[in-house]
Amino acid sequence: MPRPTIARHDATHPLTHEAAEAVLALARAAAAHDGAQPLSEQFLLSVRAREHDGVEHVLALADDGTVVGYAQSRTGEAPDGAPSGELVVAPTARRAGVGTALLEALPAGIRLWSHAVGAAADAATGFAAASGLVPVRSLHVMGRSLTGGDPWPEATVDPRYAVRTFEPGRDEEAWLALNAAAFAHHPEQGSLRRTDLDQRMGEPWWDPAGVILVVEADHPDTLVASHWTKVDPPGGDVGEVYVVAVSPDHQGEGLGRAVTVLGLDHLRSLGLDRVVLYVDEENTAAVHTYRRLGFEDVEVHRQYARATSARPSDGDRTAHG
Ligand SMILES: CC(C)(COP(=O)(O)OP(=O)(O)OC[C@H]1O[C@@H](n2cnc3c(N)ncnc32)[C@H](O)[C@@H]1OP(=O)(O)O)[C@@H](O)C(=O)NCCC(=O)NCCS
């Protein structure tokens, strides 16, 4: 295959509707071929939205205009403000330099996610090695049964607090403030804005009854902890520990464990079979909490950077993880 043509789109030159559909079809074909979604939730949402500030879409086009590869770069989420990205090549166009051409079109400091598993993970590893990329961050997918396995303990919540669920129109700003404070050091999660929350609240899986809040008993608008659970696709068998946040002022009180358990109770009450979650390898407190609640590793996602732009400490972090 001849070298593909590269086309760039951003907020001022948005993707056309047809191009966005072609990218989504490519992602579906890759997922069916590889057994894993190449684009994660936030990246997919941005393909659909087509014109997000700070998001660049890079398309690799064959001579006849077919989209044979896609990469997305997002600013301000990775450490040091480095852009983070995802990259996928159509299964029918691999080993022909398309991935290399896309990578060359991305910013030098890009942090590139690989969500691949099995043989596709080997392809990503081979591609990374050939392209001078080194792993800088690892995200663990952990899971457990909701119907069997070791039982989890009952939630104990101090009488200073009360438990209720999220009320749209009442809790948005307080939840965003709690999330920003709890994830001040987390590249993606801490930067969640009102538009991002609104976008999620418009998704088919959004269910306020699945967002458990621990509030001050005397000030029920003051959130101290939250566990946003998710069932995607709705009606499926698998639930997700989507976001657990504890206010920094109340960390160390056992609220993380309590609110996690409340969410597991909720997911079990829906009759689901399994629950999964995503956690940074270096978030040892969270990994420890989840292991003690019976979660085990299912797969590991890796983030790569060009060897020249990876800080020495990044490499160490992964090596000692
Ligand atoms: C990883 C991926 C992007 C590679 O795209 P590609 O267009 O096939 O890559 P290129 O043709 O530019 O390959 C460049 C080099 O990478 C290495 N490579 C690519 N695929 C490989 C594989 N399956 N096994 C081992 N090495 C591989 C080779 O050294 C290759 O050079 P060669 O073909 O001359 O031997 C593609 O397989 C893909 O879309 N995978 C799913 C999404 C994904 O994992 N993205 C994360 C990337 S970090």
The ligand as a MOL file (V3000), in Angstrom:
LIG
                    3D

  0  0  0     0  0            999 V3000
M  V30 BEGIN CTAB
M  V30 COUNTS 48 50 0 0 0
M  V30 BEGIN ATOM
M  V30 1 C -0.3320 -1.3710 16.6830 0
M  V30 2 C -0.8660 -0.8500 15.3340 0
M  V30 3 C -1.2690 0.6180 15.5060 0
M  V30 4 C 0.2710 -0.9600 14.2890 0
M  V30 5 O -0.1630 -0.3340 13.0730 0
M  V30 6 P 0.5040 -0.7370 11.6420 0
M  V30 7 O 0.0160 0.2280 10.6270 0
M  V30 8 O 0.2880 -2.1740 11.3820 0
M  V30 9 O 2.0460 -0.4680 11.9700 0
M  V30 10 P 3.2300 -0.2580 10.8690 0
M  V30 11 O 2.8970 -0.9290 9.5820 0
M  V30 12 O 3.5440 1.2020 10.7790 0
M  V30 13 O 4.4050 -1.0710 11.5910 0
M  V30 14 C 5.6530 -0.5110 11.9510 0
M  V30 15 C 6.4700 -1.5810 12.6660 0
M  V30 16 O 5.8340 -1.9470 13.8970 0
M  V30 17 C 6.0830 -3.3390 14.1880 0
M  V30 18 N 4.8140 -4.1020 14.1940 0
M  V30 19 C 3.6160 -3.7360 13.7090 0
M  V30 20 N 2.7070 -4.7050 13.8970 0
M  V30 21 C 3.3500 -5.7240 14.5050 0
M  V30 22 C 2.9730 -7.0260 14.9250 0
M  V30 23 N 1.7210 -7.4990 14.7500 0
M  V30 24 N 3.9050 -7.8030 15.5320 0
M  V30 25 C 5.1750 -7.3620 15.7120 0
M  V30 26 N 5.5940 -6.1480 15.2820 0
M  V30 27 C 4.7030 -5.3440 14.6960 0
M  V30 28 C 6.9520 -3.8310 13.0550 0
M  V30 29 O 8.3180 -3.6640 13.4020 0
M  V30 30 C 6.5500 -2.8940 11.9290 0
M  V30 31 O 7.4640 -2.8170 10.9120 0
M  V30 32 P 7.4490 -3.9920 9.7570 0
M  V30 33 O 6.0200 -4.1850 9.3210 0
M  V30 34 O 8.3210 -3.4300 8.6880 0
M  V30 35 O 8.0010 -5.2200 10.4030 0
M  V30 36 C -2.0780 -1.6940 14.8310 0
M  V30 37 O -1.7640 -3.0880 14.9430 0
M  V30 38 C -3.3560 -1.4260 15.5650 0
M  V30 39 O -4.1710 -0.5980 15.1460 0
M  V30 40 N -3.5840 -2.1510 16.6890 0
M  V30 41 C -4.7850 -1.9380 17.5140 0
M  V30 42 C -4.7470 -0.5890 18.2620 0
M  V30 43 C -3.5390 -0.4700 19.1830 0
M  V30 44 O -3.0540 -1.4110 19.7780 0
M  V30 45 N -3.0760 0.7770 19.3470 0
M  V30 46 C -1.9780 1.0910 20.2800 0
M  V30 47 C -0.6950 1.3760 19.5710 0
M  V30 48 S 0.5980 1.7630 20.7460 0
M  V30 END ATOM
M  V30 BEGIN BOND
M  V30 1 1 1 2
M  V30 2 1 2 3
M  V30 3 1 2 4
M  V30 4 1 2 36
M  V30 5 1 4 5
M  V30 6 1 5 6
M  V30 7 2 6 7
M  V30 8 1 6 8
M  V30 9 1 6 9
M  V30 10 1 9 10
M  V30 11 2 10 11
M  V30 12 1 10 12
M  V30 13 1 10 13
M  V30 14 1 13 14
M  V30 15 1 14 15
M  V30 16 1 15 16
M  V30 17 1 15 30
M  V30 18 1 16 17
M  V30 19 1 17 18
M  V30 20 1 17 28
M  V30 21 1 18 19
M  V30 22 1 18 27
M  V30 23 2 19 20
M  V30 24 1 20 21
M  V30 25 1 21 22
M  V30 26 2 21 27
M  V30 27 1 22 23
M  V30 28 2 22 24
M  V30 29 1 24 25
M  V30 30 2 25 26
M  V30 31 1 26 27
M  V30 32 1 28 29
M  V30 33 1 28 30
M  V30 34 1 30 31
M  V30 35 1 31 32
M  V30 36 2 32 33
M  V30 37 1 32 34
M  V30 38 1 32 35
M  V30 39 1 36 37
M  V30 40 1 36 38
M  V30 41 2 38 39
M  V30 42 1 38 40
M  V30 43 1 40 41
M  V30 44 1 41 42
M  V30 45 1 42 43
M  V30 46 2 43 44
M  V30 47 1 43 45
M  V30 48 1 45 46
M  V30 49 1 46 47
M  V30 50 1 47 48
M  V30 END BOND
M  V30 END CTAB
M  END
